[in-house]
Amino acid sequence: MSSEKTPIPAASNFIRAIIEKDLSQHKYATKKWAGSPGDAAHQDTGVVDAAKIRTRFPPEPNGYLHIGHAKSIFLNFGLARDFDGVCHLRFDDTNPEKESQEYVDSISDAVKWLGFGWDNANESNLYFASNYFDFMYRAAESLIENGHAYVDEQSADEMRINRGTLTEAGRDSPFRQRTVAENLARFREMRDGKHADGSMVLRAKIDMASPNINMRDPAIYRVRRAHHHNTGDQWCIYPMYTFAHPIEDALERITHSICTLEFEDQRPFYDWLLERLAEAGLLAHPLPKQYEFARLNLTYVVLSKRKLIQLVEEKHVNGWDDPRLPTIAGARRRGYTPAGFKLFTDRIGVSKADSWIEYSILEDCMREVLNTDAERRIAVLDPIKLVIDNYPEGQSEDCFAPNHPLKPELGKRTVQLSKELWIEREDFMETPSKGFFRLTPDGMVRLRYGYVVKCTGCEKDADGNVTVVHCEYLPDTKSGTPGSDSVKVKGNIHWVSVAHAYEAEVRLYDRLFKEAHPGEGDKDFLDDINQNSVQVITAQLELSLKDAKPEESFQFERHGYFVADRKDSVAGKPVFNRTVTLKDAWQK
């Protein structure tokens, strides 16, 4: 069954145009370097290759990646691939209090799953900011020595007050005029653990009257006694992200440092810092350039790291890989595919203008990919028994169903038909409504891939609920045999043989939030959680699904696309998650 696609205008990518222009002007060339970035032996060999771009994907390992990161991954790795360049995976691990190896591993898995690695020929493109801590410390001392940094001992509240406002200039710190010797001594004392956490910071010395608050002497180092997942207890001072990030880009010879729009106001400091270090002889031209694009704003989800952590820690969801979460781990478990994410990012494009993307576009992209890739299977999700009274007791026969209607080369599979079948409860109506063409008393339908049957009645329990439907089959009407079209019917229903069914747990996932913009206005975003975002049922499936492997996807005919859960499925007993329905159930 084909799926509908939401039409959207052709996407654009302004960064691609920038890169094309830079390459046409031979703006960048790949130099051969000896040693590792940040090491004293890291030197230019003088050998220059053809112009090549370098991008990077620099996550902080303090949480799981989400769908917005997928857009950035496809942008950075995709541009490098398309222009025969290199993309680095770099962990910006400068905040040990919130970082862990668990997050490092989850991020690595997500990038690999989306189809990207970090080995290009013999070059390793996996980096950690913490591997540059020695260089960053030397860079900080260089700023002090050249009059561009000082140690400030104001309290956090004093610094905040003296920073000024958007309409009022800041005030100089009383420690701003310290001598170079005094600042070096204080900074080394910070490094040696002689001062308490939060008692002092190293600040860049720029302009406390700058209209850009980010240029009002930003902090670049702080004292933090925290165990680091990579460097252990080697350091008790750590660089600030805004100081570390441009240095990492420069050491790795990044050409196009692509980030989201919230970093646009940080770009002047990015450029200022690199120029000061280049003047000191620590970095070489050409220096990296930062470019900003609009982050992904997606309806019906929250992408705030703080809110995602709250959902997990307060157990509103079942961990970071809950299929309802917009994390890449959750999306993968839901059955979303890398190809679907690639189609999505291509469709929405890259721009500098903030806008909201409808979640239905992402779902449509997944439908489109799965419609092509997923084989078809039969599943009865709300089963009621159908008894064919005139079918021989104990007998069964083969019926043949195509594995994929769009790919006849995949052939057909055998499904068994017998006297007792499972059908969908909604496929029988004792008193039919107008336009109902499925099973009704004295009505006829075709059993998909099987016979035409005529309903003869039903059984009910004490409460009047239908428990069993009865029918008789017409022997000369089996699909695929001569004369099968001798009886014309309007209805066609699917079924599974009771004797040949696989009873399985199926999880019907829906959107986690019932509102397009959770928490809009003064509401708590938790109040907008969709209480029906998951329904766990016991379904009857065709027997071949018993052998489904974790992460194997299928279209359950009439119902949607489902995947064998990668975490809870075991050999011979898969559990299925609904990835997406066949059509948009949220369309208004």
N, C-alpha and C positions, 0 to 999 in steps of 0.2 A: 504494500500500500504506500502510495506516495505521500509526502508531507507538504504542508503549505509553507511558504517562505514569505517573511515580511519584507516588502520592497523598501530599500533605502537607497539614497543617492550614492553615486560612485565615491569611494573614499580617496582621500589625498594624504600625502605624507611630505610635509614641508622640509623635514630633516633630510630626506632622500635628495631633494633638490639642492640643499646646501652641500651635501657630500659630493654630488656630481660636479658642482661648480669647483669645489676645492680640488678634486682629482684632475679636472680639466686644466687647472692652473698649476698642477704639480706642487701643490702647497705642502704636501707631506711626503716624506720618504722614510722607509723602514731602515733604521741603522742597526748594524750588528753590534751587540753589546757583550762584553765579557763580565762574568760574575752575575750575582743575583741583585735585583733592585733593592736599594737600601744598604747594601754592603759597600765597604770601602773599595773593593775590587771591581765595583760596577762601573765600567768605563766604556766609552765609545771606542770601537776598534778602527773607525775610519772607513769601514766598508758600508756602502749604501746600496740598497736594493731599490726596485721600482716603487713608486708611490703606493702606499698601503694604509688603510685606515685601521684604527684600533678603537674599539668601544669596550664598555665594561658594564656588567650587571653587579651592583654593589650592595647586596642586602645586609642589614644588621641582623645578626643571629639572636634576636630576642623575641621570636615568634615564628609562626608558620606562614608561608607565603599564601597570598590570596589571588583572586582572579585579576585584580589590578596589576599584580606583579607579573602575571602571565603575559599581559599586554607589553610590559617593559622587557620581558625576556624575549618575546618574539621580535620586538623592535631592535634591541641591541644585538642579539645573536643573529637575527635575520639580516640586518644591514651588513654586518661583518661578512656573513656568508655570501650575500648578493654581490658585494664589491670585492670579493676575494681578500678580505681582511681577517682580523682576529678579534674575538671578543673574550674578555677575561671574566671569569667568575671570581669576585673578590668579596670576602667577608669583612665588612666594616665593624670589626670587633673591638671598639674602643670603650665600651661601657660594661665591664665585667659583672656588675651587680645584677644585670638583667639578661645576661647571655649564657648560653650553655651549649654543650656538644650535641644535645638532642636537637636543638634548632639548626645547628650546622648540618647535621645528618639529614634532617627533613628537607632543608633547602636544596642540598645536593641531589637528593632523590627526586625532588620536584623538577629541577632543571633537566636532569637526565630523562625523566619520563616525558617531558615536553619535546624531547628529541635533540637536546644539545649537550655537548660535552665541552671539555676544555683542554683537549690535546690536539694541536694542529702541527702535523709533521712531528718533529722531535722537540717541539716547544711546549712546555707545560704552561697552561693558562689558568691555573688555580692559585689564588693568592689570598693572604690574610693581612689586614692592616697591622695586626700585632707583630708581624714579621719585620715591620719598618719602624718599630718603636725606637731603636737605637738612632736611626737617621732622624726621626722626628725630634728626639731630644737634642741632637746636634743642631737641627734647624732652629729650635727654640732658643738655644744659647746664641746662635748667630744673630737672631733678631735682637736679643738683649745687647749683644756686643755692638750692634750697629744703631742702637738707640730706638729700636722699633718695638720693644716690649719691656714690661716692668712687672714686678710682683706687687700685688695689691692685697692689703690686709683688712680692707673693709668687710663688714658683715654682709651677708646676702641681702638683707633688708636695706642697708646703706647703699649698696651698689644699685639696687633696684630704684631707689628714690633718686639717686644722683644721675641715673641714666637719662632722665628727662622724659618727655612725651613726644607725640607726633607733632605738636605745635610749640614745644618748649625745648630748647637746647639742654643737653646734659651739663653736669658740672664735673670739673677735673677731680680725680681722686687726690687726697692729701699725700698719697705715696707715689704720685705720677712723676715727680721730679727726682726720684732717687738716682744715684749715680749708677753707671754700668757695673762697677765693682760691687755695690750694695745689692743690686738686682741679681747678679750672678751668684753671689754668696747665698742669698735667700733661696734662689731657685735650686741650688745644689743641696741646701738643707731640706727643701721639700722632697727632692729625689731621695735623700738619705733617710727619710722617715723621721725627721726631727720636729715636725709640726703636725698638729691634729687635723683630721679630716675636716674640710670646710673652713679652716682657719685662714687660708690664703689661696690666691689663684695667680697664674701668670696671664697678663692681658696684653693684647696687641696695642701699640700706641699709635692711634690714627687721628681721630678728630671727634671730640665729645660734642661738637656742635653740628655734626653732619646731619643733613635731613634724612638720611638712611640710618635708622637706629642700629642696624647691624654693623655699621662702621664706627660706632661709638665705643671704641676700645673693647672689643669682644674678648671674653675669656678664651684662652687657648690651652691651658693646662690646669688641672685641679688635683688635690690630694685625695686619694681613695684607697683605703686599705681593703682590697677585695681580691679574692683568688680569681685568676683569669684562666679560662678553659685551655688556652694555648701557651701562655707564658708563665703560668703558675703564680708564684709569689715573688717573681723577679722585680716587679715594679710596684710602687705605692703611689705613683703619680701617673695619670693617664691623660692623653690629649683629648680635646673636645673634637666632636665629629667635624665641625666646620673647619677646623685647623687640619685635621688628619686627611680629610677627603681630597682636597686639591693636591696635597703632597703625594698621596697614593697614585693619583692620575698621572702626575708628572714623572714619578719614578717608573711607572709602567709604560710610559710614552704613549698614553692615550691621546688620540687626536680629537675625538668628538665625545665629550662627557655629557651624556644625555640624562636629564633628570626631569622631575615634574615641576609644575609652576610654582609650588610653594617655596622653591629654592631660588626663584628669580631675584629676590631682594638680597640673597647671599652672594650672587655673582660678583658684585664689586669687591667683596672681601676675598673671594676665590682668586680674582685677577691680581689684587693688591699683594696677597701673600706670595703667589708664584713669582711676581716681578721682584719682590724684595729678596727672595731666595736666589733668584737668577742673578741679581746684582751682586750677591755675596759669593757667587761662583759655585753654589751648591746644586743648581739646576741649569739645564741647557735649553736654549731655544731650538725649534719652536715649542712653545708651551701649550698645554691643552686648552681647549675652549669649551665652555659650558653652554649647552642649549637646553631650553626648557619646553616641555609640551604639557598639554592638559592631561591631568590624571583621569583615570576611569571613574566616572560617577554612574553607578548602576542602580536602577530602581529595585525595590523589594529586598535589598540586602544592606548590611552594614560592613564597611571595609576598614573602619577605624580599628587599629590594633588594640586600643584600650577596650573597646566594646567587644571585640572577639575574645579577648582574654576573660572579660567578665562573663560572657556566655559559657565559656568552658569551665572556669573556676566555680561558678555558681550552679553548674550542672543543668543549665537550660538545654544543653546538648550533650551528647555522649562523646566528649573528647574532640581533639583538633581535627580528626578525620571523620566526624559525623557527616553523613552525606547531605545534610541540610545546610551545612556551613559553606560560605564562599571561599574556603581555603582550597588550595590546589589538591591537598590530600583528601579533603572531603569530596571535591568534584570528581576526583579519580575513582573514589569508592562508589560514588553515585553512578558512574558509568560514562561520565563525560570523557571525551577523547582529545588527544593532542591535535588531531586533524580538525576537530570542531573548534578548538580554541584558535587555531591558525586561521580558519575561515572567518571567525568572529573578529579577530584583530585586523585582518585585511579589510573587512567590511566597514568597520567603524572608523578606520583611518587614524591619522595623527595630526593634531592641530594645536594651536595655542589658545583656542577658545574653549572655555568650560561649557559643558553641556551634559545633559542627562541621557543615558542610553537605556532604552527599555529592555528589561530582562527577557522579554519575549524574543528579542533579536538573538540573544545568546542561545535560547532554547531552540529557535528555528535553525540555527547553525548546527547544533547537535543533531536535530532531526534530519537535516539534509545529509550529513555525513553518515549517520547510522542507517538511513534509508538505503544508501548505496552499499554499506559495508556489512550490515547485520543480516544473518540468515533468519528465516522465519520458522517459528514453532507455534504449537497450539497450547494454550493454557486456559483453564476454566477457573476464574478467580472467586466466583460466588456460586459454588456448585449445588445443583439439585439433580436428583437421579431421573434419567429417562429410561424406561423399560420398553424394548421392542417386543411386544407380546408374541408376534408370529415368527420371531427369529429363533432358530434351533438352540435349545439349551446346551451349554458347554462348547458351542462352536465359535470360531472367530475367523476373520479373513483379512487379507491385506488390502489396504487402500493406499493410494500414492499421492503424496503432497510435494510440490516443488520446494526446494530449499531456498530459492530466491527467484521471484517472478521476473526480475530484471536481469538475471544471470542464468539463463537456461543451461549453461555449461556446468553449473554446480549440481545438476541432476535432481532426482527426486528421492525422497526417503519413504519408508514404509511405516504406516500407522495402522494399528489393529482395531478392527471394528468387532463388537460382540453384542450380546443381547442387552446388557446393561451399560449405559453410558452416563457420563457426567456432562451436563450442559449448564449454561449460565442461567441463573434464576430469572434474570430479566428477559430471557428469551421465551418465557411462557407467560401468557396472560389469559386467565379464565374468562374475563370479560374484556375483550380487546378495545382499546381506544382507537380513534380514527387514525388511519395510516399505519397501524401496527400489522406487520406482515410476517411475524414469526409464529411460534406455535400457539394455537388456540384450539379449543374443542372443535373437532371436525375440519380443522384447517390443515393445510399441507405445507411443508417446507422441505428444502433439500439439506441433508446432512453434508456439510462441506466435504468434498472428496469421496462421499459415499452415496447413499440412496435417498430417494424421496420418501418421506414418512408422513402418515396421516395421524393426527392426534385423536385418541379415542376417549380421553378422560384423565382424571387425576385423583390422587389420594390426599387426604388432609388429616392433620392432627386434631386434638380436642379443641384447640383454639382457632381452628379454621385455617391454619396455615398449610399451604400446599407442600407436601413432602416428597411425592413421587408423581411423575407425569408418565402416562401410558400412550403408546402409539403402535402402529403397524407399518411395516415397510413394503414398498412396491418392488419386487424382485428384479424387474427388468430395467430399473432406472439408475443403476450404479454409474457414477461418473467415469468417463473414459471408455465405456463399453457401447457397442451398437445399440441404438434405441434409448440411450440414457435421456435424450431430450423429448421423449414421447409424451412426457407429462410436464407441463409448464407450471412453474411456481414462482412467486415473487420473493419469498423469503429464503435465506441461506444462513444456517447457524453452524457454529463450530462445536466440537465435542471431544471427549477423551474417553476411551474404554475404561470402565471401572476395573476390570481385571488387569489392565496394562498401564495404569496411571502411576505417576510418581507424586506422592503427597509431599508438598514442600512448604516451607515458610517463605512468604513473599512480603516485602515491605513496600508499601505504596507511599513514596515520598512526594511531598509538595513543597511549595515555597515556605521558608521559615517565618516570613512576616506577611501579614495580611494587608499592610498598607505599602504604597509605593515608596514613601519616604518615612521610614520608621523613626519615631520620636520627633516628628516635625512639630514646630512650635515649642510649647513648654512641656510636652508630653515626655514621659520616660519611654525610651525605645522598647523596653521590655514589655510595655503594655500592648505593643503592636504585634507580639508573637502570635503566629497562627497556631492555635491549639490543635488543629487537624493537620499539622505538617507531616505527620507520619501515621500510617495505619498498618498494623501487622496482622496478616491474615494467613490462613492455611488454604492453599490452592491445590488443584489437581492438574498436573502437567503431563504432557506426553512423555513417554518413558525415556526417550533419547536425552531429555534434559537432565536426567540423573547423572550423566557423564560429563556435564558441563564443567569446565575448568575455571578457577577463579579469574575474574576480569574478562570472561568471554561474554560477549553481548549478543542478544537476539531481539528480534521483533516478535512479541507475543501478539498474534493476529487479533486485530480489533482493539487491543488494549494499549499498546505503546511499546517502548523500548526498555529492555530489562538487562541487568548485568548480574553475573554470579559474584556475590560479595567476596572481595579479595581477602577479607579478614576472618569471616565466620564460616566460609564454605570449607568443607573437607571432602576428600575423595569419596565419590558415591553419594554425597549428601550436600549438594550446593544450596545456598540460600540466595534468593534473588532480590535485587533492589530495582525499583522502577527509576529509570533514568529520566524519561520524559514521556508525556502522553503523545498520541499521534497528532492531536491538534491542540492548539492553545486553549486550555480550559478557562483562562483568566480574561480572555478577550471580551470587552464590553460592547 
